[in-house]
């Protein structure tokens, strides 16, 4: 058995922004090995990049903040069902009225499940003020610094860092990111909040993610909606995800 095969499992503990590139390099080296061509220099660079990415992954794992929930919020009573759904399915739709706590508690549930380490938990809002306000609320509940473990990005303002686990942003900003990163590899989880508002940005984004989830099985997608629209969103994604 080729020694290169031993590296495949090691890629599971790397950052997503590195993982896909490293997989391509590993594939190229396997092809070179099959053809009897030298790849020693490529292997040395690959090993160093692998070690660096694994170190960054472990550092993020150790830096995860402790999770605290607001037990008075209705969504916390449904936490067990949400956890079970996230563990079993790639795409889920969460229906909840305003004030249920879905915007502030869902990212924390994802973080507790181990999401946000290989890549960030991206959380979209229709409006800039909501992105800033919710980021501030989550950072306060987790007792972390806004702009570090929890951050936000809106037009002209990027309050995130390399240590950010949860990133709030407008749906338009995430849509714009697809122009430079069509796989959205900076994220291992995406929460599309208030999807029932059905703006042009939300509709375009949902259409894009409809195609992306089939190509990125490592990506978890959560769509939140008013109760009346939940089944419609679920039906839209059933054709590309195993379950909703």
Rosetta silent file (secondary structure, phi, psi, omega in degrees, C-alpha in Angstrom):
SEQUENCE: XXXXXXXXXXXXXXXXXXXXXXXXXXXXXXXXXXXXXXXXXXXXXXXXXXXXXXXXXXXXXXXXXXXXXXXXXXXXXXXXXXXXXXXXXXXXXXXXXXXXXXXXXXXXXXXXXXXXXXXXXXXXXXXXXXXXXXXXXXXXXXXXXXXXXXXXXXXXXXXXXXXXXXXXXXXXXXXXXXXXXXXXXXXXXXXXXXXXXXXXXXXXXXXXXXXXXXXXXXXXXXXXXXXXXXXXXXXXXXXXXXXX
SCORE:     score description
SCORE:     0.000 S_00000001
   1 L     0.000  138.538 -179.107    0.000    0.000    0.000 S_00000001
   2 L   -65.355  142.472  176.427    1.271    3.494   -0.885 S_00000001
   3 L   -65.297  -21.923  179.598    2.526    5.664    1.967 S_00000001
   4 L   -64.330  -27.460 -178.616    0.419    8.459    0.467 S_00000001
   5 H   -63.676  -25.395 -179.240   -2.742    6.689    1.606 S_00000001
   6 H   -67.568  -21.440 -178.029   -1.834    7.419    5.225 S_00000001
   7 H   -79.325  -21.365 -174.038   -2.335   11.143    4.601 S_00000001
   8 H   -59.265  -47.693 -179.224   -5.981   10.838    3.548 S_00000001
   9 H   -66.760  -31.117 -178.697   -7.347   10.339    7.072 S_00000001
  10 H   -65.679  -22.817 -178.675   -5.133   13.139    8.415 S_00000001
  11 H   -68.261  -18.871 -179.572   -6.965   15.630    6.203 S_00000001
  12 H   -67.130  -17.665  178.966  -10.076   15.306    8.380 S_00000001
  13 H  -114.320   49.308  174.842   -8.353   17.426   11.033 S_00000001
  14 L  -127.840  166.504  176.442   -7.394   20.359    8.833 S_00000001
  15 L   -72.622  144.469 -177.977   -9.054   23.687    8.076 S_00000001
  16 H   -60.632  -35.909 -179.419  -11.554   23.590    5.220 S_00000001
  17 H   -63.614  -23.039  177.427   -9.782   26.406    3.386 S_00000001
  18 H   -97.721  -32.492 -169.012   -6.730   24.118    3.241 S_00000001
  19 H   -58.540  -45.939 -176.232   -8.406   20.717    3.057 S_00000001
  20 H   -69.027  -36.666  176.621   -9.701   20.882   -0.485 S_00000001
  21 H   -66.754  -41.470  179.369   -6.391   22.198   -1.810 S_00000001
  22 H   -65.262  -36.079  177.416   -4.478   19.472    0.056 S_00000001
  23 H   -64.116  -39.326  177.813   -6.769   16.804   -1.367 S_00000001
  24 H   -64.320  -41.514  179.234   -6.015   18.019   -4.875 S_00000001
  25 H   -65.188  -39.692  178.349   -2.283   17.909   -4.171 S_00000001
  26 H   -64.132  -40.370  177.882   -2.576   14.409   -2.734 S_00000001
  27 H   -62.747  -41.857  179.388   -4.471   13.295   -5.819 S_00000001
  28 H   -64.520  -39.174  179.405   -1.763   14.759   -8.076 S_00000001
  29 H   -68.649  -37.191  176.467    0.981   12.955   -6.137 S_00000001
  30 H   -62.894  -38.901  178.636   -0.885    9.655   -6.358 S_00000001
  31 H   -67.046  -40.123  177.508   -1.130   10.135  -10.102 S_00000001
  32 H   -63.720  -40.673  178.392    2.599   10.917  -10.299 S_00000001
  33 H   -63.390  -41.178 -179.291    3.348    7.801   -8.249 S_00000001
  34 H   -63.485  -34.349 -178.524    1.178    5.688  -10.531 S_00000001
  35 L   -89.231   -1.566  179.187    3.069    6.955  -13.566 S_00000001
  36 L    76.028   24.129 -179.767    6.448    6.485  -11.914 S_00000001
  37 L   -97.323  150.379 -179.385    7.251   10.198  -11.877 S_00000001
  38 L   -71.296  146.046  177.238    9.149   11.923   -9.033 S_00000001
  39 L  -146.734   23.608 -175.598    7.170   13.990   -6.538 S_00000001
  40 H   -58.086  -46.670 -178.516    9.593   14.350   -3.603 S_00000001
  41 H   -64.990  -40.405  177.345    9.569   18.161   -3.550 S_00000001
  42 H   -63.603  -36.724  179.952    5.786   18.274   -3.792 S_00000001
  43 H   -66.079  -40.901  179.136    5.561   15.784   -0.926 S_00000001
  44 H   -62.604  -43.932  178.797    7.758   17.933    1.325 S_00000001
  45 H   -65.704  -40.376  179.117    5.617   21.015    0.676 S_00000001
  46 H   -60.771  -45.507 -178.396    2.448   18.977    1.176 S_00000001
  47 H   -62.318  -40.213  179.918    3.651   17.632    4.523 S_00000001
  48 H   -67.333  -42.734  178.486    4.511   21.116    5.801 S_00000001
  49 H   -64.660  -36.833  178.250    1.150   22.538    4.719 S_00000001
  50 H   -64.322  -46.773  179.923   -0.599   19.574    6.336 S_00000001
  51 H   -61.394  -43.126 -179.264    1.228   20.070    9.643 S_00000001
  52 H   -63.593  -43.146 -178.549    0.457   23.811    9.638 S_00000001
  53 H   -69.585  -37.506  176.725   -3.244   23.272    8.937 S_00000001
  54 H   -63.891  -39.164  178.726   -3.534   20.550   11.580 S_00000001
  55 H   -64.602  -41.254  178.407   -1.941   22.875   14.135 S_00000001
  56 H   -65.991  -38.839  178.213   -4.418   25.633   13.257 S_00000001
  57 H   -62.562  -46.985 -179.063   -7.314   23.154   13.504 S_00000001
  58 H   -64.508  -36.978  179.130   -6.209   21.960   16.952 S_00000001
  59 H   -64.069  -42.848  178.206   -5.767   25.539   18.147 S_00000001
  60 H   -64.806  -38.556  179.769   -9.322   26.424   17.109 S_00000001
  61 H   -60.833  -41.173 -178.726  -10.616   23.275   18.788 S_00000001
  62 H   -75.070  -23.357 -175.590   -8.993   24.275   22.071 S_00000001
  63 H   -92.306    0.896 -179.814  -10.171   27.887   21.823 S_00000001
  64 L   -58.202  132.328  179.694  -13.885   27.116   21.460 S_00000001
  65 L   -71.699  155.838  174.562  -15.848   29.145   24.013 S_00000001
  66 L   -68.905  141.400 -175.183  -17.988   27.472   26.658 S_00000001
  67 L   -95.007  130.567  174.729  -21.628   27.302   25.597 S_00000001
  68 L  -129.266  139.512 -179.428  -24.366   28.890   27.672 S_00000001
  69 L  -114.708  152.705  172.293  -28.047   29.019   26.710 S_00000001
  70 L   -88.973   98.778 -173.050  -30.868   31.337   27.678 S_00000001
  71 L   -63.650  -15.139 -179.451  -33.226   28.745   29.142 S_00000001
  72 L   -80.018  -14.426 -178.637  -36.166   31.149   28.970 S_00000001
  73 L   -79.817  136.765 -176.592  -36.189   31.154   25.173 S_00000001
  74 H   -56.793  -34.217 -175.411  -38.688   28.726   23.561 S_00000001
  75 H   -67.247  -25.109 -179.347  -36.142   27.283   21.124 S_00000001
  76 H   -64.886  -31.704  177.363  -33.989   25.938   23.963 S_00000001
  77 H   -66.815  -21.198  179.809  -36.786   23.522   24.876 S_00000001
  78 H   -99.504    9.392 -174.587  -36.467   22.095   21.334 S_00000001
  79 H   -56.000  -42.776 -178.732  -32.673   21.791   21.490 S_00000001
  80 H   -59.948  -42.033  178.658  -32.707   17.980   21.608 S_00000001
  81 H   -66.410  -39.412  179.905  -34.794   17.747   18.434 S_00000001
  82 H   -66.582  -43.061  177.878  -32.578   20.267   16.654 S_00000001
  83 H   -59.827  -46.263 -179.900  -29.410   18.408   17.657 S_00000001
  84 H   -61.420  -41.276  179.966  -30.851   15.100   16.425 S_00000001
  85 H   -65.692  -42.464  179.950  -31.863   16.677   13.115 S_00000001
  86 H   -66.167  -35.456  179.752  -28.433   18.252   12.586 S_00000001
  87 H   -71.808  -26.197 -174.813  -26.656   14.992   13.341 S_00000001
  88 H   -98.323  -25.215 -170.719  -28.836   13.068   10.883 S_00000001
  89 L  -128.476  152.821  177.785  -29.356   15.525    8.029 S_00000001
  90 L   -81.869  -36.104 -178.101  -27.320   17.924    5.928 S_00000001
  91 E  -123.078  129.528  174.466  -30.103   20.475    5.494 S_00000001
  92 E  -131.952  153.274  175.960  -32.722   21.361    8.086 S_00000001
  93 E  -115.970  126.679 -179.860  -35.469   23.987    8.232 S_00000001
  94 E  -112.351  119.371  178.295  -36.279   25.551   11.604 S_00000001
  95 E   -99.270  132.315  179.499  -39.622   27.320   11.962 S_00000001
  96 L  -165.643  140.943 -179.964  -40.015   29.780   14.797 S_00000001
  97 L   -73.722  163.495  174.979  -41.777   33.017   15.535 S_00000001
  98 L   -57.539  131.975 -179.069  -39.987   36.264   16.321 S_00000001
  99 L    94.384   -1.708 -179.339  -38.655   36.136   19.869 S_00000001
 100 L   -76.145  -17.973  178.507  -38.254   32.347   19.943 S_00000001
 101 L    96.926    6.730 -176.009  -34.470   32.699   20.165 S_00000001
 102 H   -63.859  -35.056 -176.831  -33.569   30.932   16.935 S_00000001
 103 H   -68.373  -34.542 -177.093  -31.230   33.704   15.759 S_00000001
 104 H   -95.440  -28.168 -174.000  -29.087   33.701   18.902 S_00000001
 105 H   -93.593  -30.517 -179.135  -29.287   30.078   20.053 S_00000001
 106 H   -59.147  -44.909  178.158  -28.924   28.120   16.778 S_00000001
 107 H   -60.554  -34.125  179.830  -25.285   29.163   16.209 S_00000001
 108 H   -71.123  -36.567  175.386  -24.459   28.086   19.764 S_00000001
 109 H   -61.643  -43.461  178.423  -26.101   24.692   19.224 S_00000001
 110 H   -62.101  -43.251 -179.548  -23.957   24.258   16.113 S_00000001
 111 H   -63.031  -40.510  179.374  -20.823   25.274   18.005 S_00000001
 112 H   -65.285  -28.522  179.142  -21.569   22.793   20.784 S_00000001
 113 L   -80.851   -0.230  178.895  -21.881   20.048   18.148 S_00000001
 114 L    97.724    2.376  175.397  -18.339   20.754   16.949 S_00000001
 115 L   -76.402  162.677  178.489  -19.210   22.958   14.011 S_00000001
 116 L    87.795    0.201 -179.123  -17.257   26.165   13.509 S_00000001
 117 L   -95.447  -56.830  178.603  -13.831   24.556   13.971 S_00000001
 118 L   -67.049  -29.912  176.823  -12.819   23.405   10.488 S_00000001
 119 L  -153.953  169.312 -177.589  -14.599   26.472    9.114 S_00000001
 120 E   -75.081  160.504  167.705  -16.754   29.274   10.461 S_00000001
 121 E   -91.056  106.959  178.747  -20.468   29.159   11.207 S_00000001
 122 E   -87.474  133.867 -172.976  -21.823   31.734    8.773 S_00000001
 123 E  -134.073  111.855 -175.069  -25.089   33.350    9.860 S_00000001
 124 E   -97.494  150.039  175.660  -26.952   35.678    7.506 S_00000001
 125 E  -132.759  148.818  179.454  -29.451   38.422    8.264 S_00000001
 126 L   -67.661  -25.120 -174.916  -31.520   40.503    5.842 S_00000001
 127 L  -127.908  148.823 -177.588  -30.374   43.787    7.431 S_00000001
 128 H   -62.940  -42.344 -177.930  -27.039   45.181    8.607 S_00000001
 129 H   -62.101  -36.373  178.489  -28.338   46.398   11.948 S_00000001
 130 H   -66.784  -40.141  179.321  -29.632   42.892   12.732 S_00000001
 131 H   -60.569  -45.668 -179.869  -26.240   41.349   11.899 S_00000001
 132 H   -66.677  -44.036 -176.031  -24.452   43.717   14.285 S_00000001
 133 H   -65.800  -44.276 -178.393  -27.049   43.428   17.041 S_00000001
 134 H   -68.747  -38.217  176.321  -27.242   39.618   17.000 S_00000001
 135 H   -60.252  -43.082  179.387  -23.444   39.298   16.922 S_00000001
 136 H   -64.403  -39.359 -179.345  -23.236   41.536   19.987 S_00000001
 137 H   -66.366  -44.664 -179.249  -25.926   39.517   21.772 S_00000001
 138 H   -65.134  -43.250  179.854  -24.248   36.154   21.086 S_00000001
 139 H   -63.490  -35.725  177.879  -20.818   37.419   22.147 S_00000001
 140 H   -67.098  -42.521 -179.708  -22.354   38.777   25.349 S_00000001
 141 H   -67.036  -34.157  179.438  -24.081   35.462   26.112 S_00000001
 142 H   -86.985   -6.314 -179.351  -20.864   33.517   25.465 S_00000001
 143 L    57.976   48.739  177.131  -18.847   36.098   27.400 S_00000001
 144 L  -126.340  168.956 -176.798  -16.354   36.573   24.581 S_00000001
 145 L   -80.345  128.187  175.179  -15.033   39.629   22.789 S_00000001
 146 E   -64.988  129.885 -176.614  -17.109   40.906   19.873 S_00000001
 147 L    99.454   -8.193  176.885  -14.925   40.787   16.777 S_00000001
 148 L  -111.453  -94.436 -179.153  -12.912   37.819   18.007 S_00000001
 149 L   -65.352  -35.123  175.088  -14.756   34.524   18.706 S_00000001
 150 E  -121.888  127.306 -178.144  -18.014   36.066   17.466 S_00000001
 151 E  -139.251 -179.797  176.876  -17.873   38.686   14.735 S_00000001
 152 E  -146.839  156.351  176.028  -19.827   40.346   11.989 S_00000001
 153 E  -139.647  125.003  174.402  -19.210   41.730    8.532 S_00000001
 154 E  -132.633  178.577 -177.967  -21.338   44.262    6.702 S_00000001
 155 L   -58.056  128.114  178.338  -20.563   46.728    3.945 S_00000001
 156 L    74.433   -2.072 -179.386  -17.450   48.783    4.833 S_00000001
 157 E  -136.406  123.612  175.978  -17.033   46.999    8.202 S_00000001
 158 E  -123.558   96.946  179.760  -15.286   43.695    8.912 S_00000001
 159 E  -103.015   60.490  175.908  -15.354   42.928   12.637 S_00000001
 160 L  -129.672  172.286  179.612  -13.982   39.378   12.415 S_00000001
 161 L  -148.134  171.312  175.142  -10.625   37.755   13.133 S_00000001
 162 L   -61.315  -16.755  179.763   -8.779   34.483   12.433 S_00000001
 163 L   -92.578    4.716 -175.852  -10.206   33.301   15.779 S_00000001
 164 L   -72.166  130.155  175.226  -13.840   33.854   14.729 S_00000001
 165 L  -101.037  -40.195 -178.384  -16.162   30.853   15.109 S_00000001
 166 E  -118.969  122.895 -178.384  -19.518   32.544   14.446 S_00000001
 167 E  -120.856  117.949  173.438  -19.775   35.218   11.766 S_00000001
 168 E   -88.671  144.844  179.236  -22.895   37.334   11.270 S_00000001
 169 E  -162.776  168.407  173.160  -23.364   39.052    7.909 S_00000001
 170 E   -79.226  155.289  178.408  -26.017   40.199    5.475 S_00000001
 171 H   -64.078  -31.065  177.280  -27.277   37.693    2.936 S_00000001
 172 H   -64.831  -35.411  179.611  -26.043   40.040    0.212 S_00000001
 173 H   -68.883  -41.979  177.629  -22.512   39.877    1.573 S_00000001
 174 H   -63.417  -39.528  177.600  -22.482   36.063    1.595 S_00000001
 175 H   -61.182  -40.032  178.407  -23.809   36.102   -1.953 S_00000001
 176 H   -65.089  -32.899  179.484  -20.961   38.434   -2.937 S_00000001
 177 H   -64.015  -25.534  179.714  -18.438   36.017   -1.381 S_00000001
 178 L   -64.993  -18.618  179.247  -19.466   33.359   -3.898 S_00000001
 179 L   -71.174  -31.657 -179.334  -17.745   35.452   -6.579 S_00000001
 180 L  -104.262  -18.013 -179.538  -14.321   34.874   -5.024 S_00000001
 181 L  -142.221   83.614 -171.812  -14.984   31.535   -3.277 S_00000001
 182 L   -67.270  -18.172  177.774  -17.591   29.565   -5.182 S_00000001
 183 L   -94.255   -6.287 -177.856  -17.353   26.617   -2.747 S_00000001
 184 L    50.699   48.584 -175.071  -17.658   28.871    0.339 S_00000001
 185 L   -71.387   -7.540  176.970  -14.835   26.896    1.933 S_00000001
 186 L   -75.179  -10.798 -174.029  -14.465   29.373    4.796 S_00000001
 187 E  -121.091  138.496  170.283  -17.645   27.915    6.311 S_00000001
 188 E  -103.882   -9.778  179.665  -18.552   24.460    7.613 S_00000001
 189 E  -146.964  139.020  175.513  -22.076   25.593    8.548 S_00000001
 190 E  -127.864  132.723  175.240  -24.440   28.200    7.116 S_00000001
 191 E  -115.581  115.062  177.607  -27.560   29.582    8.793 S_00000001
 192 E   -99.098  100.699 -172.512  -29.865   31.510    6.468 S_00000001
 193 L   -89.166  149.758  177.535  -32.037   33.427    8.900 S_00000001
 194 L    56.166   40.805 -176.221  -35.439   34.999    8.165 S_00000001
 195 H   -63.949  -22.010 -178.954  -35.593   33.239    4.789 S_00000001
 196 H   -66.797  -12.358  178.472  -39.336   33.886    4.591 S_00000001
 197 H   -68.516  -25.001  171.050  -38.604   37.532    3.758 S_00000001
 198 L    51.569   47.992  171.482  -37.775   36.326    0.235 S_00000001
 199 L   -73.447  169.645  177.387  -35.688   39.274   -0.927 S_00000001
 200 H   -60.547  -41.611  179.069  -33.826   38.981   -4.224 S_00000001
 201 H   -60.790  -44.093 -179.897  -30.588   38.331   -2.318 S_00000001
 202 H   -64.673  -43.575 -179.389  -32.195   35.533   -0.286 S_00000001
 203 H   -63.927  -44.071  177.680  -33.738   33.932   -3.361 S_00000001
 204 H   -63.149  -41.123 -178.663  -30.452   34.048   -5.295 S_00000001
 205 H   -65.200  -44.249  178.821  -28.575   32.712   -2.261 S_00000001
 206 H   -63.714  -37.692  176.426  -30.987   29.816   -1.738 S_00000001
 207 H   -63.433  -40.455  178.702  -30.702   28.948   -5.420 S_00000001
 208 H   -65.844  -45.916 -178.718  -26.911   28.922   -5.153 S_00000001
 209 H   -67.653  -28.683  175.992  -26.911   26.810   -1.991 S_00000001
 210 H   -56.734  -39.298  178.047  -29.364   24.393   -3.601 S_00000001
 211 H   -80.190  -35.845 -172.945  -26.585   23.471   -6.023 S_00000001
 212 H   -69.523  -38.481 -174.081  -23.729   23.723   -3.525 S_00000001
 213 H   -62.436  -29.558  177.649  -24.979   21.288   -0.865 S_00000001
 214 H   -71.278  -23.047 -178.608  -24.857   18.411   -3.334 S_00000001
 215 H   -97.599  -15.316  179.857  -21.204   19.171   -4.059 S_00000001
 216 L  -126.199   81.367 -178.645  -20.161   19.826   -0.457 S_00000001
 217 L   -65.059  -15.021  178.418  -21.398   16.985    1.764 S_00000001
 218 L   -81.282  -10.466 -176.728  -19.356   18.423    4.650 S_00000001
 219 L   -88.344  129.450  172.467  -21.482   21.595    4.704 S_00000001
 220 E   -98.615  137.203 -178.945  -24.429   21.864    7.090 S_00000001
 221 E  -126.163  125.763  176.695  -27.233   24.229    6.067 S_00000001
 222 E  -118.417  127.604  177.210  -29.921   25.591    8.395 S_00000001
 223 E  -115.096  126.197  176.790  -32.775   27.677    7.027 S_00000001
 224 E  -106.781  144.824 -172.807  -35.025   29.530    9.444 S_00000001
 225 E  -155.275  160.312  167.469  -38.472   30.639    8.430 S_00000001
 226 L   -65.334  150.570 -173.460  -41.902   31.615    9.619 S_00000001
 227 H   -52.237  -38.451 -173.076  -44.034   28.496   10.138 S_00000001
 228 H   -64.120  -26.175 -176.007  -46.156   29.074    7.048 S_00000001
 229 H  -102.479   -3.538 -171.680  -43.150   28.769    4.687 S_00000001
 230 H   -58.636  -46.539 -177.294  -41.199   25.968    6.357 S_00000001
 231 H   -65.372  -33.611  178.963  -42.556   23.134    4.220 S_00000001
 232 H   -63.700  -44.559  178.578  -41.930   25.092    1.022 S_00000001
 233 H   -66.640  -39.763  179.364  -38.235   25.527    1.838 S_00000001
 234 H   -60.897  -43.387 -179.115  -37.928   21.896    2.905 S_00000001
 235 H   -64.382  -36.101 -178.562  -39.397   20.710   -0.384 S_00000001
 236 H   -61.324  -35.110 -174.920  -37.002   22.931   -2.341 S_00000001
 237 H   -97.485   -5.383 -177.489  -33.943   21.187   -0.860 S_00000001
 238 L   -64.390  -27.545 -176.872  -35.186   17.589   -0.799 S_00000001
 239 L   -72.365  -19.338 -177.772  -33.933   16.961   -4.328 S_00000001
 240 L  -117.702  -14.273  177.760  -30.281   17.611   -3.377 S_00000001
 241 L  -113.342  150.544 -178.325  -30.098   16.634    0.298 S_00000001
 242 L   -61.437  -46.464 -177.537  -30.782   13.190    1.735 S_00000001
 243 L  -144.812  156.556  174.553  -33.212   14.466    4.331 S_00000001
 244 L  -131.068    0.000    0.000  -34.641   17.733    5.575 S_00000001
